[in-house]
Amino acid sequence: MKNKIVYLLIALYFFPLWVSATSKGEKIFASYFDILVNSPAGTEVTGRIHLERNKDVLTRPIPVGYRFEIIKQGNEQLFHIDTRYDLSNRIMGVFTVAQGKMTDSHPAFHQLTVALKNGNELLNTFTVRIKVVEKKLWNVFYERFTPNTIKNKLMYGRIKYTDKEVTAKILELKRNNGKFEGYKSYTAHPQDYKGTFDLLNPFLPTGTIEYDWLEIAKQIGGLGYAYATSPIFGPQGFPEQRKELREALFSALLNYIRSVPIEGNDILIDGKPIGKYTGDGFSMLHTHKWAGSEYPTHQWDLIDPLIVPILYLMPEILKGIKEQDKTCMELHNGLIRYCQLFMALIPSRRIINDPKGRWGEIQDTLYSSGAWTDANLGHRSRTMLALPIIWADYNRPMTYVQYWYSDFYKDKPFKGFSLLPGWSPQGVVADVSHWMTKYYVATHTYIQSGYQPDGTISHHIANATDVAMAAYGFEWLTDCNSGYNYFKDTDFRIADKYYQSELDWLLKVYPKMFYKQRMDFLVAGRSFLDDLRAFTTKTYTKAVKSMLNAQNKGAKLTGVEQLNTICRQLKDNTFEYSGTDAYWVNEYLVHRRGENEMPFYASLKLKSERTVGAEDFSKKVRRSWHMGYGILQVKVKGDEYSDKVICNFDWHALPGLTEEWRTDPLPAKGGAQASLPGLNKISGVLADGKAGMGIYHHLPKETYSSATAFKSYHFIEDKIIALGSDIARLRPGQGNEITTFIDQTALNSPLTWCAGEEIQTVEPGQSVNLTQEIKDVCWLHQGSKGYVILPVKQLSLQIKSGKKINITDRTIADKKPNFIIAVSHGVQPGQNGDNAYRYIQLPNVSAEEMPERVEALLKDLEFTMQDGAAHAVYSDTDKTWQYAFFKPGSISVGKTTVTSNDVAQIMLRDNGAEWVLSVNNPMPDGQKQTLTFSTSAKLPAGTYTYQTKGVYPLEGETVTVTSEGKGSKVTVELPDSRDAAKYNYQSDLYAATPIIVNIPKK
């Protein structure tokens, strides 16, 4: 724990609703009440008074003498209060309009003082405000949320029955007294199911009891969809048929929810409850292997299918409750009971002091945001937004699961601590409103879900930090819009700052990853094979519109006009951006032009012991295994790596990869992140807005990959340069050649190539498998891209196309041929092939221009490589020097020597009037304090401050330049653990930030 004062401030800030209604006695939940204008005597106020201790009613019953009493209200004496108990014996205070009275004919509010007494003993007094309204808050929520539920197939179980099938299901339920046929879960004990468990992937189906529960819930969902939409059974259908379906749904729901164990004593083991807490009847099944891992950790899956039927039944349920209908009262109480499984956690996810836990060490609020702070909040929000409608009571807490409450922890390790520090249940509307502020969660360390300071978003962190900018990340960013709209302009509205966080990511981060209407597949997460044009032109723009429409009246957000302009440009395919940006946490770089230049887009994705590549959820064919291993793409037209191209990929041959060219299937087992992080510590990206570079030690941890290499990447205007050295075999593999893949894309125009004097062509539709030894400059061209290979020694050029390509997943391939350009290093690099490579990609060039461009490049560029030690590149045209140090050492290029005392990336640009010096630490550990190096370039002495990069730049440290002989010595102060507070306790992540200083020559 870093600072208990911070904890206390957080707790006090977020707990005012119940604090204001509490004295020395019981905690009272009484934050909101409303009633319609012109309501006659006997009308119940919406919102009841609740006690926090209601959660413990099974072990600590409410004393029989407890009662509520109004001790003060206005002269009109408008309201009466009753003390009632729900069917689970929880106490409630219920307001009704007093005998002979009627509420105001216009909006108003009435303030009352209420007492909680035990017999004649006064326990609490508290203030209640009852609003007289023209539309109740419950109706606002219902009208805003319910109609949209039928647009989401998850909320009705993905089943749409025909009217004929609905009729058959009604008959089935009647035959079986409200039970669907074929499911023993209605009466069976969980141990009656013989589950099968996969230790390597615990989330695979186990065949345990919860799989029956889900299927039943889905069928109820399908009937609910018919109740909401059918021309026969729906709102505009036939009353008799609709009534018949309603009664069938009531019966099906009651029988199903009664069959699911919720309380710990619902399941007995040797006569003892399976657990002590509400929800344990469900969540503790996992510990006895009576349930798998999937649904006890993805609880929303068992509530989602029921949302449509429940919400569309709610008006009838509430009407029945008002009329004291036994079925409706039992059903409503049963739904409240069933929904407790939503916040029931398996034991390992209740632990508050495990740094390796799902949400980190929760008790350390400087480095953990608490339980449930991950991208699944979007999934959870579907249930959360349904709860205020189902509860139909603003002040009943959203859960009775005891360990979510602050009193469970008895002010340990600090006062007011809870699983989500700063929150303890206090009333469902206030509770859900609070959860809607938890979409923006900043990360503080690697392997933590959240929003990275570089702008990337991470969710699944089983092995290392991932980047998931489409699936998971984008939903996490934007699913909040439903909640924002839900609470829009109400007393529980969401503050502008939460909208602003979303807007900042939509404006400052995502557009830089869009090119020609397509999202970059390298950082799309599990969505890498999706239609990323639709993501950009539809999903993104729709989310922007949704967010802006959900604003509160009078909202003041920065960047709205710019965001609207970007959306218009995306739809018109006129959006361009020029810049070079390093997303250093996830080791990803984008280098692009187009605002004032011929457009192109290049990006690089690395990985290390800190990061992973894209997840792959296919259970049959693995594709994304190598994504992250130094993958380099260059786009001009924009569709070079579209879903229609990469579906035909040989995924062993990704552009930029150096690996054995294997022909066997990529490993399918082991889960979505089976490719694992690397064993390498060295991996990083550096950019100054105009130029950039990457450094990468290829050292796979998983045992399928066979090679190791030292690689660097250099982005200087329209020259995208890749260098590799000390390439070697790491594992036996298949014994095939180790290869560096330069490109793989669609063969939709001739591929021209020249090795020596002869120019050759591969035509579209042609299938070739060509090999040619090259010792000198070789160039290739296809579409709008040129490729220049500069062998150090002898390399083997390989070109494959059409049917000669070993397509990885033929189930999705469309038979449109790709081509692959690669260079082979032999089975044993350095013995039967060169263990190094140098190549350049050129956007916006024609085949006819290639000889001239090659000649110009040979004059412009200079390269130096030291095996396993350092790489350097110099561009005379752009007066740019770039140095990649894999270990301390010295290297010269462009008449400038740099000697580094550290593993580092160093970039120097001569802008004429000033030097632009850029540095970063590609081996961050959060502890290293300085980088030091010397250069033969004479830089003006001085101390220069820098700002960190990222979405919200921070004031950084200093770069000190001193004279050293004829050159200069440079000392770079890094963000480190000593500066934790300064960097918002994200110093581990800022340790690799690009450090850029402008040094005036005069």
N, C-alpha and C positions, 0 to 999 in steps of 0.2 A: 504494500500500500504506500502510495506516494504522498497523499495529502488529505488527511481526514477532514480538514476544513472544507475542501471542495465537495466532498461527499455530503456534508451537512447542508451546504448551500443548495446543492441539487435537490436533496430531499425536501427541504423547506419550500423550495420554489414550486415543486410540482404537486404538493399535497394540500393546497388551500381549501379544496372543496369539502373534504371531510374535517379538516382542522377547524374550519369556521363553524361547523355544526357539532362541535364536541367540547365538553368540559372535562371533568375528572372521571366521569362514568364510562358508559359504553360509547364506542364509536358509532356515530349515526350517519347514515347515507340519506341525504335529503336535499339534493342539489337543484332539482328542477321539477316543477309541477305546472300543468296547464289544463285549461278547460275551455270549451267553446262559449262564445257570447250567447246570451239568452238561454242558458242551460237551466232547466227547471229543477225543483226540489228533488233530491234523491239521486241526481246525476253524479257519478263518480268522477273525481279529478283523476287525470292520467298522471301517474307517478305516485308511488307509495313510499312511505318511510321504511327503511330497512336498517338492521343492525349488522355490523361487521361479524358479530359472533354467530350469525345465522349459518356461517360456513361450518361451524363445529357442532351443529345441532344433534348429530348422531352420538357424539361423545360428551357433549356438555349442553343438555337441553335448556331451553329458555325457561327461567323460573316462572312458575304459574302465576305469580303476582304482577308480572310485567304488564304495563298498560300505558297507552299514550293519552294525553289530555291537552286540549287547547287551553292555555291560561291567559292568552291575550289575543284579541283581534279587533278589527274596526267596529264602530258602533252598529254597523249593519248586521253583525253576527251572521255572516253569510255562510260559514262552513261548519260542518260537524265532523268529528273524527271517531273512527271505530278502531279497535284493536282486533286484528284478525290473524289467522295462521293459514299458510298454504298447506297443501296435502302432505308436505314433508315436514310439517310442524315448525316452519320458520315464521317468526313474528313479523307483522307488517302494520304500519299505521295507514289507514285508508280514509281519505277525505271525501265527503260528499256534500252537495248543496243542502243546506239546512232546511228543515220543514218550513214551508210557506215562503221560501226565498227563491230568487232567480238571479243568475249572474248578470253582469252588466251587459248593456246592448252595444257596447263599443269596447275596443281593447283597453285593458286596465291591468293593474296587479294589486294583490292584497298581501299584506305582511302579517304573519301570525307568529306568536310565540308558543312553542309546544314543549311540553314536559314529558319525559319518560320517568315513570314511577314504578316502584316495586311495592305494591300495596299503597301505603300512604307515604313511603319513603321517596323523596325526590332524588333521582339519579342524574338527570340531565335536563337542562333547558336549552333550546336552540331556536333559531329563527328560520321560518319557512316563508318563501315567496311564491304565491300562486298567480300565474299569469292567466288572464282572460283574453282569449285570442280568437281570431276569425278562422284560423286553420291550426290545428294542433301539430306539434312537432312530429308526432308519430305519423300523421298523414303526409307531412313533407317528406319524411324518410321513405315511406311506402311508395309515394308517387315518383320519387326520384330513382329509387333502386329497383323496385319489383319489375317494371316493364322491361328492363334491360337484362334480367336474369334469363329470360327465354332466348336471348341472343347468344348465350354462353352454354355450349353443350355440356360442360362439366356440371352445371347446376341442375341438370335433369338426367344425369347418368348416361348421356350420349344416346338415349333411346327415344325414337319417335314411333310410337305404335300407330297402326291404322285403326280406324274406328272399329273395324271387325276384330282386330286383336285386342282392343280395349274391352270389348264386350266379352271376349273369351276370358280375359284376365279377371273381370268382375265375377264371372261364373266360377272360375277357379278359386277365388278368394272366398266366395260364398260356400263352396263345397268344403273348404278347409278352415272355416271359422277365422278368416283373415290371414291365412298363411299361404305363401306360395309353395307349390309342390316341388319336391326334390331337395329340400334343404333340412338337414337334421339339426342345424344350429339353433332352431327354435327351442329345442328341449335338451340338446346334448351338452355335456361338459366339455370345455376346451381340450381336455386331455384325451377325449375320445377320437381326436383327429391325429393321424400319424403324419407329422410334417417331415419334409425333406429339406435339409439346410446345406447351403454351399458356403463353406468357410471363407473361400476367396471372394465371394460376392454375396454378402448377407442380405442384399436387397432383391435377390431373385425370388420368384414365387415359391412359397413353402407348402401350400396346400393346407394350411391351418385354418382355424375357424373363421378368422376375420375375412377370408376370401369369400366365404358364404355370405357373411354380413354385407360385404360390398355388392355382391350380385343381387341380394334382396333390395338393398338401397337403390340400386340402379333401376330395378323394375318399378319401384315406387316412383322414382324420378320420371320414368317414361309415362306412367299414368298421370303424374302431376303435369307433365307437358300437355297431355291431352286435355286435362282439366282447364289449362290456361289457354289453349289454342284451338281445340277441335270444334268443327262446325256443328257437331252433334252434342258433345259433352262439355264444350267450352262455354264462356260467358254469354255468347249469343246463340247457344244451342237450345236443346229441348229441356225444359225444367225437370221432367221426370228422370230422363237419362243422366242429367247433370247431378241430380240428387243421388241417384244410384251410384255414380262414380265417387261422389263425395263420401258417402257412407262406406264404400269399399276402401277408399283411401284412409279414412279414420281407422277402420279396422286393421288395415295392413300396417299403418304406422304404429298403432298401439301394440300389436303383436310383435313387431320387429323391435321397437325400442325397449320393450320389456325383456327381450331375450338377450340384450347386450349387457354384460356386467359392468357396472360403473364404480360403485363403492367397493372398498377393500373387502367388506364382509359379504359381497355378492359371490365371491369365490372362496371356498374354504379348503384348506390343506391340512389334513389331520385335525379337523375341527377348528382350525384357527384361520382368521382372515388372511388373504394373500398379501394384504397391505394395510397400512393405517390410514390412508388418506383418500379423499374423494378422487376418483379417477384411477385408483390403483387396481380396481377390478378389471380395467382394460389395459393399462400401461404395464402392469407387472406380469402379464401373461408372457411377455417377451423373455423375462428372466428365467422362466421355466420351460422355454421352447414350446410353449403352447400358442405362440404367435411368432411371426417372422419379424423382420426389422422394418419393412417398408411402411406399413400403416401405423404402427405405434410411433413412428417418427414423422409421418406425413398424415397427421390425424384428419386434416381437412378432407382427405379423400373419402372418409366415411360420412361426412356431413354435406359435401358439395351436391351429391345427387338428390338430396332431400330439400334443397333450398327452394326450387320452383314449387313443388307440391305444398310445402309448408306455407310459404308466403302467399300463394294464391288461395290457400285455405284459411289464412289468418282472420279475415273479416268474419267468416262463419264461426270460427273457433271463439273469437271474442264475443260475438253475439250469443253463442251458446253459454259462455261463462256468465255473461250478464243475466241470462235466463236460468242460471243454476243447473245447466245441463250437465249431467254426470260424466258423459263421454267426453265432452269438450274440456271439462275441468281436469279429468284424468289425463287426457291427451296433452294439454298444455303443461301440466306438471311433469309429465313424462318427457316432453321435449326439453324442458329445462334440465332434467336429470341427464338425458342422453347427451346433450351438448356439453356436459362437463368433460367428456372424453377429449374435447377439442384442445384443452390446455393441460391435459394429463401428460406428463413426461416420463420416459423411461428413466430408471435411476441414474444412469451415467450422464444424463443431461440436466440433472438437478444439482450436480456438484458445483460448488461456488469457488473452489480454490485449486482447480486443476488447470495449469497453464496450457496443457495440451487438449483441453476440453473443446467441445464444438464452438463455444463462444469465448474461449480463453478463460482467464482467471477472473470470474465475474466480480469478485469482491474488490478487484483492483480497477476502479472505475476510470482511472486515467488511461488505461490500456484496453479495457473491454467496455463495450456499450451495453452488455447484458444479454440475457437469454433472448432468443428469437430474433436477434439482430442480423438477419441475412436476407438473401433475395427471396426466400420463401414467404416473406411478409405479403407479397402480392397474392400468393395462393391463400394465405391465411385471411387476407382481407375480405375474401368472399364470405366466409363465415362471420367475420367480425361485423360487417355491415348488415348482415341478416339478423344478428342477435338483438339489437334494439327493437326491431319489428316483431321478432318472436316473443321477446320478453314482454313487450307492450307495457313497459314500466321503466321509466328513465333511471330509476335509482336502485334497481336490483343489480348487483355487481355482475360483470360479464362472466365471472367464474367463481365457484366455491372451492376450487382446488387450493388447499391450504398453503402450500409452499410458494405460491405467488404473492402472498400477503407479507407485508413488512413485519407484522407481529410474530410470524413464524420464526424469525431469526433473533428476536428478543434484543434488538439493537446491537447485534454482533455481526460482522466485525466493527460496524459503526452504526450510529443512531439512524433508524429509518431504512436500513438496508433491505433490499428485496431482490428477487431474481432479475427484474428489470429495474436497476437502481433509479430512483426518482418516481416510481409508480407503484401503487398498491391499489387493488380493486376498490372502487368507491361508488359505482353507479355506471351502468352499461354505456350510457351515452358519453359521459365524461371519459370513461375507460377507452372506448373505441376512438374517440377524438384524440386522445393522447397517443394511441398506437399509430394513428395516421401521421404523426410527426416523426415516426421512426424509420422513414424510408431513406433519409440521408444519414448514413452511418459511416463516419470516417474510420479508416483503418489506422492502426498504430504500429503494427509490426507486420512482417511477412507471415504468410500462412494465416491470414485473418480475412474473413468476409467483409466487404464494404467498399467504399469509394476511396480509391487511391489518390494521393495528392497529385499524381501525374495526370489524372483524368480517367484512367482505366477503372473498371469495376470488376471485383472478384466475388465469387460466390462459393464454389466447391473448393475446399482447401484441405482435402483428405491427405494429400501428399506435399503440396506446395501451393504457392499463389497462382491462381489462374486468371485469365482475362476472358470475360464473357459479355461482350458489348451488345450482342443480340439476345439470344435465349438467356434467361435469368437476369442479366445485368439491365437490359432495357426495360423489362417488366418491373424490376425493382425500382428503377428510376421513375416510371410513368404510371404504374398501377395505382399510385396514390391519387391520381386524378379522379377516380370514382369516389374515393373518400373525401377529397376536397370538395367535389360537387355536392356530395351527400350533406356536408355540414355548411355549405356556402350560405353566407348571410344569416346564419343562426347564432344563437348564444354560444355555440360550440365551434364556431368557425376556426379554420386553421390559419395561423399567422402568416403574413407575407413572406417571412424569411424562409419558410419551407418551400413555397412556390419558387422563390428565387434560386434555391439550390438546384431544383430541377431545371429551371430555365438556364442556369449557368452551364450545366452539362449539355443540354440540348443545343446551346448556342456556341459554347467554346470548345467542346470536345468532338461531338459526333460529326459535324459537317466536315472536319478535317479528314475524316475517314471515309467520306463519300466521294466517289469520282464517277462522273458520267452516270449518275443516278444509281450507283451501286455501292453498297457497304463492303468494306474490306473483309474478305473471307478469313484472313489470317487471325482476326480478333473477334470473330462472330461467335466464338464458343461452340457449343454443340450444334449451332445453326449453320455451320460452315457450308453445308450442301443445300441450304434453303435458297429460295429465290430472293436474293439480297437486293434486287432492283425493287421488288414489291416492298421489302422492308423499308427502303429509303423513300420511295415515292408515296407509299400508303401508310405503313405502320408508323413511321417517324412523323410524317406530316399530320396524321390523324391524332397522334399523341400531343403534338404541339397545340392543335386546335382544342383538344379536350382540356388541356391545362389552362389555356387562356380563357375558355368558356367557364371554367370552374373558379375563376377569380372572384373574390368578394368585391362588393361595391366599394369604390374608393381605393382599391389596391394600387400600390405604387411599386411596380417592378421595373428593373433596369434591363434594357435589351430587347423589349417586346418588338419594337419596329424592325430591328435587325433580324430577329428571328422570323418574323412574317416575311421579310424580304427573301431570306434563305429558302423558306418553304415555296415561295413563288418561283424562285430560280430552280429549285429541284424539280418542280413539276414541269417547268419549261425546258429543262436540261440546259440551263445557262449558268449554273453555279460553278464558279471557279475559285480556287484559292492558291496562292503562292506562298510557300514557306517550307521550312524543315523543322520538324518537331520530334523531340525525344520523349517517349513515355518510359521513363527510366525504371520504374518499379517493375513493370512487366516486360522490360527489355525489348521494346518495340519502337520502331522509328518510321516516320513518314516523311518523304522528300518529294515535293511536287511543285509544279508550276502551272500557270494558266491564266492568271489575272491579266498579265501584260506580256505573256510569252506563249509560244506554242505549248499546248497542255500535255502533261504526262504525270504519272503517279507511280512512285516506287515505295515499297515498304519492306521492312525487315522484321522478322520475329525470331528471337533467340530464347533459350531457356538455360537454366542452371540448377544448382541445388536449392535455389529460392523459388523457382518458377516452373510451370509446366506449359505444354502446348494445349491445343484444343481437345476437349473431351469428345469421346465417340460413344454414343449410346447404342449403336448397332450390336445386337447380340450374335449376329452371324458373320458379318464381314467388317473387319477393321479397315478404316481408311486413314484416319488422322494421326497415325502412330508417330510419324516423323515431323509433324507440324511443331515448330519451335526449334528444330535443330538447324538454325541458321538459314531459314527460308527467306528467299529474296524474290520479289516479284516486281515487274515493270509493266505498266499499262499505258497505252496511248488511246486506243479506241474505247476502252473501258470494259469490254466484255471478254477480255483475254482469259480471265479466270472465273467466268460466270458459272452458275450451277449447270448450265448446258454444256460447258466445256469440262469442268472437273469431274462430272459424272463419268467421263470416259478416261479418267486418269489411271495411269500406273502409279499408285500412291507410294511405291518404293522410290520414285524418281521426281521428288518435288524440287522446284527451282531453288538453287542455292545450297542444296543438301550435298554433303560428302559422306557417302556410305557404300557398303557393299550393295551391288545391284542384285538383290535377291529375287527369286521367282516364286517362292512359296508364299502362302497366305500370311498376312500380318497377324500376329497373335490376337485371337478373338476373346480369350478369357481374361479375367482379372479386373473387370469393371471399367468404368468410363475413363479413368485416369491410369490405366495399366501401363501406359508408356512411361510414367513416372517422371520426376524431375531428373536433371542430370547429376552426375558426380562432380561436375566442374564448378569451381568457385568463380572463375573468370567469365563474365558475360556482361556486356553493358552497351549503352547507346549514348551518343553525345551529339548535340545539335545547337547551333547558334542562331537559328532562324533562317539562315541562308545556305549553309553547308552542314554536313553531318557525317558521322562515322559510327561503326559498330565493331566491337571486339568480342571474339567468341572462341573459347576452348571447347571443342567438341569431344565430350567424354561421357557417353551414355551410361546410365545406371542399369537400365533394363538389359537383359542378356541376349535379346534378339539382334540388336544392332552390333556391328562388327568393327567399326572404324573409330579412329581418333584423329584429330586434326587441330591445327591452330589457324584460325580464320579471321580475316578482317574485311570490313566493307566500307566503302568510301563514296560519299555522295557530294559531288562538286558540280553544280549546275546540271547540265544534261549528260554528265558522265557518271554512270553508276558502275563502280569498280569493285571487284571481288578478288581477294588474295587468299591463298592458302599455302601452308608450309607444314613440314614435319608430319605429313599424312602417314598413318601406319595402321596395320591391322591390330585390332584390340582383342578380337575373339575369332574362333574358327569359322563361324557362320556356315554358309553353304559352300564356301571355297570359291565364290565368284569374284570377279574383279571389283575392286573398290573404285568408285566413280564419283566425280563431281558433276552434278546436273545443272546445266546452265539455264535451260528453259523447257517447259512442256506446256503447250497450248494448242489451239485449234489450227489445223492445216487448211485454212480457208482461202489461202492465196499462195502463190509459188514460194518455196523455200530455196533461196539462192545461196551458194557457198563457194568459197574460193580458198584453196590451199595450194599455194604456188602460183602458177600462171593460169590454170584452167578454171573457168567459172562453170559450175554445174547447178542443176536445178532439180528439185523434187516437186512434182505437181500435186495439187489437191486430189485426193482420192488414191494417190499412189502409195503403195506399201513398200517400204525399203528398210533394210537393216545394213547400214553402211559403216565401215570402219576404215579409217585412214590415219597412218602415222604422220604426225606433224612435228616439225622442229623449229619452224619459223612462224611468222605472223599468219594467222588464218582468220578470215572474216566470213560471216554469214548474215543473211537478211531474210526477214519474212514480215509481211504486213507493213507496219510502220516502225519496226524495230530492227536495229543492227546489233551484231555481236562481233566482238573482236577478241580473239584468243591469242595470248602472248606466251607461248611455252617458255619455261626456263630451260628445260632439257627436252627430251622427246616425250610427247604425249600421244595418246590414241584418241582421235576424234571419233565420236559415235553419233550417228543419226538414225533414229527409228521413226517410222510413221505407219499409220493405218493399221492393218491387221498384224503387223509385227510387234505392236505394243501389247504388253501383257496387262490388259485391263483388269484392275483389282476387283471391281464389283460389277459383274455383267448383268446383275438384276436391275440396275438403274442406268446402264449405258444405253445410248441411243444410236450407236453404230456410226456416229460421225467422227472421222478419224482425227486424232491429234498427231503431233510430232514431238520428239524429244531430241534435244541437243545436249551432249554430254562429253566429258573427257575422262578417259580411263587412266587410272594410276597402276593398273595391274593387280594381280592377286596379292602380291607382296610389294606395296609401294616402296620405291627406292631401290628395289632389286630388279624388277622387270618392268618398271614404269616410273616416271617421275613422281616424286612425293610432294610436288608443289603445283600450283596453278596461278595464272593471272588472266582475268578476262574483264571485258568492259561491255556494258549494254548501253546502246544509244537510242533514245526515243526520237521520233519525228525525223526519220531519215529514209531515203529511198535506196534501192539497190544500186542505182546508177551513181549515187553520191558516195557509196561506201569506200571505193579506193582513195578518193580525196580525203575523206574523213579519217581513214586509217593513217594516211601520211601526216595529217595535222596532229593526230593523237600522239604519234611517235615523237613529234617535236615538242608537244605540250607536256606530256606526262613523264615522270620519272618514278621508278619503284625501287625499293630496297627491302629484302626479306632476310631475316636471320632465323634459321630453323628453331621453332619453339621458344623464341626469345622476343622478337620484335618485327613489326612491319612498318613501312613508311611510304607515303605517296606525296608527290608534289605536282601541282598544276601551275605551269608558268603563266598560262593565259589568265588564270583566276588568282594568281599569287596566293595560293593556299597550300599549307603544309599540314599533313596529318600523320600522327605517330601512335602506334598501338604497341604498348609494352606488356608482354606476357610475364615478364619478370624484370627486375632492375637491370639496367644496361644502357648502352649507348648505340645510337644509329644515326646515320646521316642521309639526307635526301635534299635535293635542291640547294646544295651548298650550305645547308644549315644542319648542324649537329645538335641533337638533344640527348642529354644523359639523365635518365630518370632513376631516382632512388626507390621507386615503387612501381607496382603494377598500375598502369594508368593509360588513359586516352588523353592525348594532347593535340590541340588543333590551333593553328595560327594563320590568320588571314591579314594580308596587307590591304587596307581599304584606301590607301593613299594618305589621308590625313591622320589615320590612327591605325593601331594594331588591334585586332579582335582576337583575344586569347581565350580559349575554351578548354576546360579540363573536367574530367570526372574520374571517380574511383569505381572501376568495374568489378571490384571484389569487396563490396560493402559488408561490414560486420557491425556497424553502429558504434564501434569503439575507436577505430582509427581516427586520429586527430588532424594529421597533415599529409599532404603530398608535396614532395620537393623534387625539383629537377633544374637542370642547367641547360642553357641554350647558347649556341654561338651567335644568335641574333642579339643585337644590342637593343634592348628595350628600355625606355625611360624608367628610371628608378621611381619608386613610390609605393604607397599602400592604397589599394583599390578595393572598394566594397562591392559586393555582388548581391543580387536577389536570387532566390531559388526560382526554379521554373514551376510550371503546373497551373492548375485552375486558379488557385489563390496564392500568388507569389508572396513570399515572406522575405523580410530583411535577413540576409545571410551573414557570412563571416567576411574575411578579408583575403586578398591576394597581395602578397608583398614581393616586389621586384627590387633586387639589389644588384649592383654592378659586381661582376666576377670576371676578372681578366678583361678580354675583349668582348665578352658576352654578358649574360645575365643569369642570376640565380633567382628562381621563383619558388616561393613557399605559399602553398594554398591551405588555408584553414578550412577543415571540413566540418559539416554538422556532425556531432557525435553525442554520446549519451550524456555528457556534461551539460549539453544545451537542450535537454529534453523539453523543459517547460517552454523555452523560446520557440520550439518547433511544434507546439501543441501536442507534445508527447508522441511525435512521429519522427523523431530524429533517426531511428533505424531506417526509415524509408527515405528520408532526405539525404542519407549518407551517400547516395549515388546520383544526386541531382546534378544536371549539367551546371557548371560554374563558368560564367561568362563575364569578362571584364573588357571594357574598351579603354585602350591606353593611348592617349593623344601623343603624337610624335613631337609636338612642341608644347 
